Amino acid sequence: VQLQASGGGLVQAGGSLRLSCAASGSFLRLNVMGWYRQAPGKPRELVATITSSGSSNYADSVKGRFTISRDNAKNTVSLEMDSLKPEDTAIYYCNADARLEFRSYPFWGQGTLVTVSS
């Protein structure tokens, strides 16, 4: 299973970015998909997750500013980020829990850099 993330870049504080991640390869289905981020010198943290039925969960720090969505037919997950702050600067990783033949496994994308300037 491969996850290809895109959409990172440089944006001014208050601006918006949209991240996208497409899953490909051989799997039976994708369960929870999500976005995590890692800022320099900090551990990776959860940003948002979404189940296959559309239930979403957000870190407190992004609630009301970020919106996660997915397209089950296209095996994609997206993250709309509004009102960006300098503290949102990080490498963003997409994640998917993929059901293979006997069990599910977590897979990670390569990461995409988001830089928010003040």
Beta strands, then each sheet from edge to edge (+ up, - down):
strand 1: 2-6
strand 2: 9-12
strand 3: 17-24
strand 4: 29-38
strand 5: 45-50
strand 6: 56-58
strand 7: 66-71
strand 8: 76-81
strand 9: 90-99
strand 10: 104-108
strand 11: 112-117
sheet 1: 1+ 3- 8+ 7-
sheet 2: 2+ 11+ 9- 4+ 5- 6+
sheet 3: 2+ 11+ 9- 10+
end
